[in-house]
Amino acid sequence: MHRLFTALPVPDDVAEQLLQTITPITGARWRTAEHYHVTLAFFGAVSRAQAEDIADALERVSVAIDPLEVNGVGWFGRRAPRALYARVQEQDGLARLSAACRQVGAKFGLRPDDHPFAPHITLAYCRDATLEDVRTWSEDMQLLRTEPFLADRFHLYESFMAPGRQSQYQIQADYLL
């Protein structure tokens, strides 16, 4: 089985800026720069044949998007924080690109993600982080902004669980926008 998702890569200069958000928060497992991406669609575990079909179908996805910007931070898990993230400014093209990728999954019988598309870059996963610590971090980092950056391609990634419960991502296919 192959655990797949589509995402936009994050340029090195933006990743460097995002690494500056790392602060000591008990229970936060901070992601490294090579983990940074903007998820478009999560397909989950698929067979080799489904993976090949998805990869081929994504070749036909063509949506123009405007340059992206990071604009603040947030967290998922209102009362029990699960993840800390950098917010990516919403735009119509980005939402259309996500929808097109999700439609590819639906075409092959994959259940679409239940969550509405919220463009973000995951910075840390949390386990037992206190709401107070996360709120303080969010207040300290709320002014985080990046210069606009161009996303001229998206990738089909495969996710692997590495020793130490740290996921690793490997690009399986590259698609120009």
Rosetta constraint file for C-alpha pairs under 8 A:
AtomPair CA 1 CA 45 HARMONIC 5.71 0.50
AtomPair CA 1 CA 46 HARMONIC 5.35 0.50
AtomPair CA 1 CA 47 HARMONIC 4.90 0.50
AtomPair CA 1 CA 48 HARMONIC 6.57 0.50
AtomPair CA 2 CA 44 HARMONIC 7.64 0.50
AtomPair CA 2 CA 45 HARMONIC 5.14 0.50
AtomPair CA 2 CA 46 HARMONIC 5.13 0.50
AtomPair CA 2 CA 47 HARMONIC 6.13 0.50
AtomPair CA 2 CA 48 HARMONIC 6.73 0.50
AtomPair CA 2 CA 51 HARMONIC 7.04 0.50
AtomPair CA 2 CA 158 HARMONIC 6.54 0.50
AtomPair CA 2 CA 159 HARMONIC 7.72 0.50
AtomPair CA 3 CA 43 HARMONIC 7.08 0.50
AtomPair CA 3 CA 44 HARMONIC 4.83 0.50
AtomPair CA 3 CA 45 HARMONIC 4.15 0.50
AtomPair CA 3 CA 46 HARMONIC 6.25 0.50
AtomPair CA 3 CA 158 HARMONIC 5.45 0.50
AtomPair CA 3 CA 159 HARMONIC 5.48 0.50
AtomPair CA 3 CA 160 HARMONIC 7.39 0.50
AtomPair CA 4 CA 42 HARMONIC 6.45 0.50
AtomPair CA 4 CA 43 HARMONIC 5.33 0.50
AtomPair CA 4 CA 44 HARMONIC 5.46 0.50
AtomPair CA 4 CA 45 HARMONIC 6.56 0.50
AtomPair CA 4 CA 46 HARMONIC 7.36 0.50
AtomPair CA 4 CA 51 HARMONIC 7.69 0.50
AtomPair CA 4 CA 156 HARMONIC 6.85 0.50
AtomPair CA 4 CA 157 HARMONIC 5.58 0.50
AtomPair CA 4 CA 158 HARMONIC 4.59 0.50
AtomPair CA 4 CA 159 HARMONIC 6.29 0.50
AtomPair CA 5 CA 39 HARMONIC 7.20 0.50
AtomPair CA 5 CA 40 HARMONIC 7.46 0.50
AtomPair CA 5 CA 41 HARMONIC 5.57 0.50
AtomPair CA 5 CA 42 HARMONIC 4.26 0.50
AtomPair CA 5 CA 43 HARMONIC 5.35 0.50
AtomPair CA 5 CA 44 HARMONIC 6.99 0.50
AtomPair CA 5 CA 156 HARMONIC 5.83 0.50
AtomPair CA 5 CA 157 HARMONIC 5.39 0.50
AtomPair CA 5 CA 158 HARMONIC 6.63 0.50
AtomPair CA 5 CA 159 HARMONIC 7.90 0.50
AtomPair CA 6 CA 39 HARMONIC 6.02 0.50
AtomPair CA 6 CA 40 HARMONIC 5.35 0.50
AtomPair CA 6 CA 41 HARMONIC 5.27 0.50
AtomPair CA 6 CA 42 HARMONIC 6.51 0.50
AtomPair CA 6 CA 101 HARMONIC 7.20 0.50
AtomPair CA 6 CA 154 HARMONIC 6.88 0.50
AtomPair CA 6 CA 155 HARMONIC 5.54 0.50
AtomPair CA 6 CA 156 HARMONIC 4.52 0.50
AtomPair CA 6 CA 157 HARMONIC 5.96 0.50
AtomPair CA 7 CA 37 HARMONIC 6.00 0.50
AtomPair CA 7 CA 38 HARMONIC 5.16 0.50
AtomPair CA 7 CA 39 HARMONIC 4.17 0.50
AtomPair CA 7 CA 40 HARMONIC 4.96 0.50
AtomPair CA 7 CA 41 HARMONIC 7.08 0.50
AtomPair CA 7 CA 154 HARMONIC 5.61 0.50
AtomPair CA 7 CA 155 HARMONIC 5.55 0.50
AtomPair CA 7 CA 156 HARMONIC 6.75 0.50
AtomPair CA 7 CA 157 HARMONIC 7.37 0.50
AtomPair CA 8 CA 37 HARMONIC 5.57 0.50
AtomPair CA 8 CA 38 HARMONIC 5.00 0.50
AtomPair CA 8 CA 39 HARMONIC 6.53 0.50
AtomPair CA 8 CA 40 HARMONIC 7.26 0.50
AtomPair CA 8 CA 151 HARMONIC 6.72 0.50
AtomPair CA 8 CA 153 HARMONIC 6.73 0.50
AtomPair CA 8 CA 154 HARMONIC 4.54 0.50
AtomPair CA 8 CA 155 HARMONIC 6.32 0.50
AtomPair CA 9 CA 36 HARMONIC 7.10 0.50
AtomPair CA 9 CA 37 HARMONIC 4.83 0.50
AtomPair CA 9 CA 38 HARMONIC 6.64 0.50
AtomPair CA 9 CA 151 HARMONIC 7.38 0.50
AtomPair CA 9 CA 153 HARMONIC 7.81 0.50
AtomPair CA 9 CA 154 HARMONIC 6.62 0.50
AtomPair CA 9 CA 155 HARMONIC 7.37 0.50
AtomPair CA 10 CA 14 HARMONIC 6.54 0.50
AtomPair CA 10 CA 15 HARMONIC 6.35 0.50
AtomPair CA 10 CA 36 HARMONIC 6.08 0.50
AtomPair CA 10 CA 37 HARMONIC 5.37 0.50
AtomPair CA 10 CA 38 HARMONIC 7.38 0.50
AtomPair CA 11 CA 15 HARMONIC 6.22 0.50
AtomPair CA 11 CA 149 HARMONIC 7.63 0.50
AtomPair CA 12 CA 16 HARMONIC 6.10 0.50
AtomPair CA 12 CA 33 HARMONIC 7.80 0.50
AtomPair CA 13 CA 17 HARMONIC 6.48 0.50
AtomPair CA 14 CA 18 HARMONIC 6.27 0.50
AtomPair CA 14 CA 146 HARMONIC 6.69 0.50
AtomPair CA 15 CA 19 HARMONIC 6.20 0.50
AtomPair CA 15 CA 33 HARMONIC 5.51 0.50
AtomPair CA 15 CA 36 HARMONIC 6.97 0.50
AtomPair CA 16 CA 20 HARMONIC 6.96 0.50
AtomPair CA 16 CA 33 HARMONIC 7.26 0.50
AtomPair CA 17 CA 21 HARMONIC 7.71 0.50
AtomPair CA 17 CA 146 HARMONIC 7.61 0.50
AtomPair CA 18 CA 22 HARMONIC 7.93 0.50
AtomPair CA 18 CA 86 HARMONIC 7.69 0.50
AtomPair CA 18 CA 123 HARMONIC 7.70 0.50
AtomPair CA 19 CA 32 HARMONIC 7.62 0.50
AtomPair CA 19 CA 33 HARMONIC 7.00 0.50
AtomPair CA 21 CA 141 HARMONIC 6.73 0.50
AtomPair CA 22 CA 30 HARMONIC 6.93 0.50
AtomPair CA 23 CA 137 HARMONIC 7.66 0.50
AtomPair CA 24 CA 28 HARMONIC 7.86 0.50
AtomPair CA 25 CA 129 HARMONIC 6.83 0.50
AtomPair CA 25 CA 133 HARMONIC 6.39 0.50
AtomPair CA 25 CA 134 HARMONIC 7.50 0.50
AtomPair CA 26 CA 128 HARMONIC 7.55 0.50
AtomPair CA 26 CA 129 HARMONIC 5.61 0.50
AtomPair CA 26 CA 130 HARMONIC 7.70 0.50
AtomPair CA 27 CA 126 HARMONIC 5.42 0.50
AtomPair CA 27 CA 127 HARMONIC 4.90 0.50
AtomPair CA 27 CA 128 HARMONIC 5.28 0.50
AtomPair CA 27 CA 129 HARMONIC 4.60 0.50
AtomPair CA 28 CA 124 HARMONIC 5.95 0.50
AtomPair CA 28 CA 125 HARMONIC 5.68 0.50
AtomPair CA 28 CA 126 HARMONIC 4.39 0.50
AtomPair CA 28 CA 127 HARMONIC 6.43 0.50
AtomPair CA 28 CA 129 HARMONIC 6.31 0.50
AtomPair CA 29 CA 124 HARMONIC 5.22 0.50
AtomPair CA 29 CA 125 HARMONIC 5.21 0.50
AtomPair CA 29 CA 126 HARMONIC 6.15 0.50
AtomPair CA 30 CA 123 HARMONIC 5.92 0.50
AtomPair CA 30 CA 124 HARMONIC 4.10 0.50
AtomPair CA 30 CA 125 HARMONIC 6.57 0.50
AtomPair CA 31 CA 35 HARMONIC 6.08 0.50
AtomPair CA 31 CA 36 HARMONIC 7.44 0.50
AtomPair CA 31 CA 122 HARMONIC 7.52 0.50
AtomPair CA 31 CA 123 HARMONIC 5.41 0.50
AtomPair CA 31 CA 124 HARMONIC 5.32 0.50
AtomPair CA 31 CA 125 HARMONIC 7.71 0.50
AtomPair CA 32 CA 36 HARMONIC 7.16 0.50
AtomPair CA 32 CA 123 HARMONIC 7.95 0.50
AtomPair CA 35 CA 168 HARMONIC 7.42 0.50
AtomPair CA 35 CA 169 HARMONIC 7.09 0.50
AtomPair CA 36 CA 121 HARMONIC 6.01 0.50
AtomPair CA 36 CA 122 HARMONIC 6.66 0.50
AtomPair CA 36 CA 123 HARMONIC 7.31 0.50
AtomPair CA 37 CA 121 HARMONIC 5.66 0.50
AtomPair CA 37 CA 122 HARMONIC 7.59 0.50
AtomPair CA 38 CA 119 HARMONIC 6.33 0.50
AtomPair CA 38 CA 120 HARMONIC 5.71 0.50
AtomPair CA 38 CA 121 HARMONIC 5.31 0.50
AtomPair CA 39 CA 119 HARMONIC 7.19 0.50
AtomPair CA 39 CA 120 HARMONIC 7.47 0.50
AtomPair CA 39 CA 121 HARMONIC 7.70 0.50
AtomPair CA 40 CA 97 HARMONIC 7.16 0.50
AtomPair CA 40 CA 98 HARMONIC 4.49 0.50
AtomPair CA 40 CA 99 HARMONIC 7.88 0.50
AtomPair CA 40 CA 101 HARMONIC 6.71 0.50
AtomPair CA 40 CA 102 HARMONIC 7.67 0.50
AtomPair CA 40 CA 117 HARMONIC 7.71 0.50
AtomPair CA 40 CA 119 HARMONIC 7.84 0.50
AtomPair CA 41 CA 98 HARMONIC 6.02 0.50
AtomPair CA 41 CA 99 HARMONIC 7.88 0.50
AtomPair CA 41 CA 101 HARMONIC 5.80 0.50
AtomPair CA 41 CA 102 HARMONIC 5.34 0.50
AtomPair CA 41 CA 113 HARMONIC 7.43 0.50
AtomPair CA 42 CA 102 HARMONIC 7.62 0.50
AtomPair CA 42 CA 112 HARMONIC 7.70 0.50
AtomPair CA 42 CA 113 HARMONIC 6.68 0.50
AtomPair CA 43 CA 102 HARMONIC 7.94 0.50
AtomPair CA 43 CA 105 HARMONIC 6.20 0.50
AtomPair CA 43 CA 110 HARMONIC 6.63 0.50
AtomPair CA 43 CA 111 HARMONIC 7.79 0.50
AtomPair CA 43 CA 112 HARMONIC 7.45 0.50
AtomPair CA 46 CA 50 HARMONIC 5.85 0.50
AtomPair CA 46 CA 51 HARMONIC 6.16 0.50
AtomPair CA 47 CA 51 HARMONIC 6.10 0.50
AtomPair CA 48 CA 52 HARMONIC 6.26 0.50
AtomPair CA 49 CA 53 HARMONIC 6.24 0.50
AtomPair CA 50 CA 54 HARMONIC 6.01 0.50
AtomPair CA 50 CA 108 HARMONIC 7.22 0.50
AtomPair CA 51 CA 55 HARMONIC 6.08 0.50
AtomPair CA 52 CA 56 HARMONIC 6.19 0.50
AtomPair CA 53 CA 57 HARMONIC 6.12 0.50
AtomPair CA 54 CA 58 HARMONIC 6.11 0.50
AtomPair CA 54 CA 104 HARMONIC 6.63 0.50
AtomPair CA 54 CA 105 HARMONIC 6.91 0.50
AtomPair CA 54 CA 108 HARMONIC 7.54 0.50
AtomPair CA 55 CA 59 HARMONIC 6.91 0.50
AtomPair CA 55 CA 156 HARMONIC 7.16 0.50
AtomPair CA 55 CA 173 HARMONIC 6.83 0.50
AtomPair CA 56 CA 60 HARMONIC 7.83 0.50
AtomPair CA 57 CA 61 HARMONIC 7.50 0.50
AtomPair CA 57 CA 104 HARMONIC 6.55 0.50
AtomPair CA 58 CA 101 HARMONIC 6.99 0.50
AtomPair CA 58 CA 104 HARMONIC 6.85 0.50
AtomPair CA 58 CA 175 HARMONIC 7.58 0.50
AtomPair CA 59 CA 175 HARMONIC 6.53 0.50
AtomPair CA 61 CA 97 HARMONIC 7.71 0.50
AtomPair CA 61 CA 100 HARMONIC 6.52 0.50
AtomPair CA 61 CA 101 HARMONIC 7.24 0.50
AtomPair CA 62 CA 97 HARMONIC 7.69 0.50
AtomPair CA 62 CA 176 HARMONIC 7.93 0.50
AtomPair CA 62 CA 177 HARMONIC 5.71 0.50
AtomPair CA 63 CA 93 HARMONIC 6.59 0.50
AtomPair CA 63 CA 96 HARMONIC 6.98 0.50
AtomPair CA 63 CA 97 HARMONIC 5.65 0.50
AtomPair CA 63 CA 177 HARMONIC 6.22 0.50
AtomPair CA 64 CA 93 HARMONIC 5.99 0.50
AtomPair CA 64 CA 97 HARMONIC 7.97 0.50
AtomPair CA 64 CA 177 HARMONIC 6.23 0.50
AtomPair CA 65 CA 91 HARMONIC 7.86 0.50
AtomPair CA 65 CA 92 HARMONIC 7.79 0.50
AtomPair CA 65 CA 93 HARMONIC 4.51 0.50
AtomPair CA 65 CA 94 HARMONIC 5.71 0.50
AtomPair CA 65 CA 97 HARMONIC 7.88 0.50
AtomPair CA 65 CA 151 HARMONIC 7.58 0.50
AtomPair CA 66 CA 91 HARMONIC 7.60 0.50
AtomPair CA 66 CA 93 HARMONIC 6.87 0.50
AtomPair CA 66 CA 94 HARMONIC 7.86 0.50
AtomPair CA 66 CA 150 HARMONIC 7.30 0.50
AtomPair CA 67 CA 148 HARMONIC 5.50 0.50
AtomPair CA 67 CA 149 HARMONIC 5.13 0.50
AtomPair CA 67 CA 150 HARMONIC 4.54 0.50
AtomPair CA 67 CA 151 HARMONIC 6.52 0.50
AtomPair CA 68 CA 88 HARMONIC 6.88 0.50
AtomPair CA 68 CA 89 HARMONIC 6.66 0.50
AtomPair CA 68 CA 148 HARMONIC 5.24 0.50
AtomPair CA 68 CA 149 HARMONIC 5.19 0.50
AtomPair CA 68 CA 150 HARMONIC 6.22 0.50
AtomPair CA 68 CA 151 HARMONIC 7.11 0.50
AtomPair CA 69 CA 88 HARMONIC 5.70 0.50
AtomPair CA 69 CA 89 HARMONIC 5.60 0.50
AtomPair CA 69 CA 145 HARMONIC 7.15 0.50
AtomPair CA 69 CA 146 HARMONIC 5.74 0.50
AtomPair CA 69 CA 147 HARMONIC 6.23 0.50
AtomPair CA 69 CA 148 HARMONIC 4.70 0.50
AtomPair CA 69 CA 149 HARMONIC 6.41 0.50
AtomPair CA 70 CA 86 HARMONIC 6.40 0.50
AtomPair CA 70 CA 87 HARMONIC 5.59 0.50
AtomPair CA 70 CA 88 HARMONIC 4.48 0.50
AtomPair CA 70 CA 89 HARMONIC 6.04 0.50
AtomPair CA 70 CA 144 HARMONIC 7.21 0.50
AtomPair CA 70 CA 145 HARMONIC 5.28 0.50
AtomPair CA 70 CA 146 HARMONIC 5.26 0.50
AtomPair CA 70 CA 147 HARMONIC 7.80 0.50
AtomPair CA 70 CA 148 HARMONIC 7.84 0.50
AtomPair CA 71 CA 86 HARMONIC 7.20 0.50
AtomPair CA 71 CA 87 HARMONIC 5.47 0.50
AtomPair CA 71 CA 88 HARMONIC 5.85 0.50
AtomPair CA 71 CA 89 HARMONIC 5.90 0.50
AtomPair CA 71 CA 143 HARMONIC 7.48 0.50
AtomPair CA 71 CA 144 HARMONIC 6.13 0.50
AtomPair CA 71 CA 145 HARMONIC 4.91 0.50
AtomPair CA 71 CA 146 HARMONIC 7.10 0.50
AtomPair CA 72 CA 86 HARMONIC 5.99 0.50
AtomPair CA 72 CA 87 HARMONIC 5.44 0.50
AtomPair CA 72 CA 88 HARMONIC 7.91 0.50
AtomPair CA 72 CA 141 HARMONIC 6.87 0.50
AtomPair CA 72 CA 142 HARMONIC 4.66 0.50
AtomPair CA 72 CA 143 HARMONIC 5.64 0.50
AtomPair CA 72 CA 144 HARMONIC 4.88 0.50
AtomPair CA 72 CA 145 HARMONIC 6.27 0.50
AtomPair CA 73 CA 84 HARMONIC 7.48 0.50
AtomPair CA 73 CA 85 HARMONIC 5.59 0.50
AtomPair CA 73 CA 86 HARMONIC 4.30 0.50
AtomPair CA 73 CA 87 HARMONIC 5.14 0.50
AtomPair CA 73 CA 138 HARMONIC 6.17 0.50
AtomPair CA 73 CA 141 HARMONIC 6.52 0.50
AtomPair CA 73 CA 142 HARMONIC 5.58 0.50
AtomPair CA 73 CA 144 HARMONIC 7.09 0.50
AtomPair CA 74 CA 84 HARMONIC 5.97 0.50
AtomPair CA 74 CA 85 HARMONIC 5.44 0.50
AtomPair CA 74 CA 86 HARMONIC 6.44 0.50
AtomPair CA 74 CA 87 HARMONIC 6.71 0.50
AtomPair CA 74 CA 138 HARMONIC 6.21 0.50
AtomPair CA 75 CA 81 HARMONIC 6.34 0.50
AtomPair CA 75 CA 82 HARMONIC 7.23 0.50
AtomPair CA 75 CA 83 HARMONIC 5.47 0.50
AtomPair CA 75 CA 84 HARMONIC 4.36 0.50
AtomPair CA 75 CA 85 HARMONIC 5.80 0.50
AtomPair CA 75 CA 134 HARMONIC 7.78 0.50
AtomPair CA 76 CA 81 HARMONIC 5.76 0.50
AtomPair CA 76 CA 82 HARMONIC 5.58 0.50
AtomPair CA 76 CA 83 HARMONIC 5.27 0.50
AtomPair CA 76 CA 84 HARMONIC 6.61 0.50
AtomPair CA 76 CA 85 HARMONIC 8.00 0.50
AtomPair CA 77 CA 81 HARMONIC 4.34 0.50
AtomPair CA 77 CA 82 HARMONIC 5.27 0.50
AtomPair CA 77 CA 83 HARMONIC 7.24 0.50
AtomPair CA 79 CA 131 HARMONIC 6.48 0.50
AtomPair CA 80 CA 128 HARMONIC 7.49 0.50
AtomPair CA 80 CA 129 HARMONIC 7.51 0.50
AtomPair CA 80 CA 130 HARMONIC 7.37 0.50
AtomPair CA 80 CA 131 HARMONIC 6.58 0.50
AtomPair CA 81 CA 126 HARMONIC 6.16 0.50
AtomPair CA 81 CA 127 HARMONIC 7.51 0.50
AtomPair CA 81 CA 128 HARMONIC 7.75 0.50
AtomPair CA 81 CA 129 HARMONIC 6.50 0.50
AtomPair CA 81 CA 130 HARMONIC 7.43 0.50
AtomPair CA 81 CA 131 HARMONIC 6.59 0.50
AtomPair CA 81 CA 134 HARMONIC 7.38 0.50
AtomPair CA 82 CA 125 HARMONIC 5.80 0.50
AtomPair CA 82 CA 126 HARMONIC 4.70 0.50
AtomPair CA 82 CA 127 HARMONIC 6.46 0.50
AtomPair CA 83 CA 122 HARMONIC 6.85 0.50
AtomPair CA 83 CA 123 HARMONIC 7.44 0.50
AtomPair CA 83 CA 124 HARMONIC 5.55 0.50
AtomPair CA 83 CA 125 HARMONIC 4.30 0.50
AtomPair CA 83 CA 126 HARMONIC 5.31 0.50
AtomPair CA 84 CA 122 HARMONIC 6.06 0.50
AtomPair CA 84 CA 123 HARMONIC 5.51 0.50
AtomPair CA 84 CA 124 HARMONIC 5.10 0.50
AtomPair CA 84 CA 125 HARMONIC 6.39 0.50
AtomPair CA 84 CA 126 HARMONIC 7.44 0.50
AtomPair CA 85 CA 120 HARMONIC 6.14 0.50
AtomPair CA 85 CA 121 HARMONIC 5.37 0.50
AtomPair CA 85 CA 122 HARMONIC 4.34 0.50
AtomPair CA 85 CA 123 HARMONIC 4.95 0.50
AtomPair CA 85 CA 124 HARMONIC 6.92 0.50
AtomPair CA 86 CA 120 HARMONIC 5.55 0.50
AtomPair CA 86 CA 121 HARMONIC 5.14 0.50
AtomPair CA 86 CA 122 HARMONIC 6.53 0.50
AtomPair CA 86 CA 123 HARMONIC 6.81 0.50
AtomPair CA 87 CA 119 HARMONIC 6.51 0.50
AtomPair CA 87 CA 120 HARMONIC 4.60 0.50
AtomPair CA 87 CA 121 HARMONIC 6.65 0.50
AtomPair CA 88 CA 119 HARMONIC 5.19 0.50
AtomPair CA 88 CA 120 HARMONIC 4.91 0.50
AtomPair CA 88 CA 121 HARMONIC 7.18 0.50
AtomPair CA 89 CA 119 HARMONIC 7.15 0.50
AtomPair CA 90 CA 94 HARMONIC 7.06 0.50
AtomPair CA 90 CA 95 HARMONIC 7.52 0.50
AtomPair CA 90 CA 118 HARMONIC 7.64 0.50
AtomPair CA 90 CA 119 HARMONIC 6.51 0.50
AtomPair CA 91 CA 95 HARMONIC 6.43 0.50
AtomPair CA 92 CA 96 HARMONIC 6.15 0.50
AtomPair CA 93 CA 97 HARMONIC 6.13 0.50
AtomPair CA 94 CA 98 HARMONIC 6.27 0.50
AtomPair CA 95 CA 99 HARMONIC 6.16 0.50
AtomPair CA 95 CA 117 HARMONIC 6.99 0.50
AtomPair CA 96 CA 100 HARMONIC 6.08 0.50
AtomPair CA 97 CA 101 HARMONIC 6.30 0.50
AtomPair CA 98 CA 102 HARMONIC 6.15 0.50
AtomPair CA 98 CA 117 HARMONIC 7.27 0.50
AtomPair CA 99 CA 103 HARMONIC 6.06 0.50
AtomPair CA 100 CA 104 HARMONIC 6.49 0.50
AtomPair CA 101 CA 105 HARMONIC 6.77 0.50
AtomPair CA 102 CA 106 HARMONIC 6.34 0.50
AtomPair CA 102 CA 112 HARMONIC 6.21 0.50
AtomPair CA 102 CA 113 HARMONIC 7.98 0.50
AtomPair CA 103 CA 107 HARMONIC 6.06 0.50
AtomPair CA 104 CA 108 HARMONIC 6.81 0.50
AtomPair CA 105 CA 109 HARMONIC 6.59 0.50
AtomPair CA 105 CA 110 HARMONIC 5.12 0.50
AtomPair CA 105 CA 111 HARMONIC 7.32 0.50
AtomPair CA 105 CA 112 HARMONIC 6.98 0.50
AtomPair CA 106 CA 110 HARMONIC 4.93 0.50
AtomPair CA 106 CA 111 HARMONIC 6.17 0.50
AtomPair CA 106 CA 112 HARMONIC 6.36 0.50
AtomPair CA 129 CA 133 HARMONIC 6.98 0.50
AtomPair CA 129 CA 134 HARMONIC 7.12 0.50
AtomPair CA 130 CA 134 HARMONIC 6.39 0.50
AtomPair CA 131 CA 135 HARMONIC 6.00 0.50
AtomPair CA 132 CA 136 HARMONIC 6.18 0.50
AtomPair CA 133 CA 137 HARMONIC 6.21 0.50
AtomPair CA 134 CA 138 HARMONIC 6.05 0.50
AtomPair CA 135 CA 139 HARMONIC 6.10 0.50
AtomPair CA 136 CA 140 HARMONIC 6.16 0.50
AtomPair CA 137 CA 141 HARMONIC 6.09 0.50
AtomPair CA 138 CA 142 HARMONIC 5.64 0.50
AtomPair CA 151 CA 177 HARMONIC 7.85 0.50
AtomPair CA 152 CA 176 HARMONIC 5.96 0.50
AtomPair CA 152 CA 177 HARMONIC 5.19 0.50
AtomPair CA 153 CA 174 HARMONIC 6.90 0.50
AtomPair CA 153 CA 175 HARMONIC 5.32 0.50
AtomPair CA 153 CA 176 HARMONIC 4.20 0.50
AtomPair CA 153 CA 177 HARMONIC 4.98 0.50
AtomPair CA 154 CA 174 HARMONIC 6.09 0.50
AtomPair CA 154 CA 175 HARMONIC 5.33 0.50
AtomPair CA 154 CA 176 HARMONIC 6.60 0.50
AtomPair CA 154 CA 177 HARMONIC 7.24 0.50
AtomPair CA 155 CA 171 HARMONIC 6.27 0.50
AtomPair CA 155 CA 172 HARMONIC 7.27 0.50
AtomPair CA 155 CA 173 HARMONIC 5.66 0.50
AtomPair CA 155 CA 174 HARMONIC 4.60 0.50
AtomPair CA 155 CA 175 HARMONIC 6.04 0.50
AtomPair CA 156 CA 171 HARMONIC 5.91 0.50
AtomPair CA 156 CA 172 HARMONIC 5.44 0.50
AtomPair CA 156 CA 173 HARMONIC 5.08 0.50
AtomPair CA 156 CA 174 HARMONIC 6.48 0.50
AtomPair CA 157 CA 169 HARMONIC 6.09 0.50
AtomPair CA 157 CA 170 HARMONIC 5.43 0.50
AtomPair CA 157 CA 171 HARMONIC 4.47 0.50
AtomPair CA 157 CA 172 HARMONIC 5.43 0.50
AtomPair CA 157 CA 173 HARMONIC 7.23 0.50
AtomPair CA 158 CA 169 HARMONIC 5.61 0.50
AtomPair CA 158 CA 170 HARMONIC 5.24 0.50
AtomPair CA 158 CA 171 HARMONIC 6.39 0.50
AtomPair CA 158 CA 172 HARMONIC 6.48 0.50
AtomPair CA 159 CA 167 HARMONIC 6.41 0.50
AtomPair CA 159 CA 168 HARMONIC 5.68 0.50
AtomPair CA 159 CA 169 HARMONIC 4.64 0.50
AtomPair CA 159 CA 170 HARMONIC 6.55 0.50
AtomPair CA 160 CA 167 HARMONIC 5.47 0.50
AtomPair CA 160 CA 168 HARMONIC 5.14 0.50
AtomPair CA 160 CA 169 HARMONIC 6.34 0.50
AtomPair CA 160 CA 170 HARMONIC 7.98 0.50
AtomPair CA 161 CA 165 HARMONIC 6.17 0.50
AtomPair CA 161 CA 166 HARMONIC 6.00 0.50
AtomPair CA 161 CA 167 HARMONIC 4.39 0.50
AtomPair CA 161 CA 168 HARMONIC 6.20 0.50
AtomPair CA 162 CA 166 HARMONIC 5.30 0.50
AtomPair CA 162 CA 167 HARMONIC 5.48 0.50
AtomPair CA 162 CA 168 HARMONIC 6.30 0.50
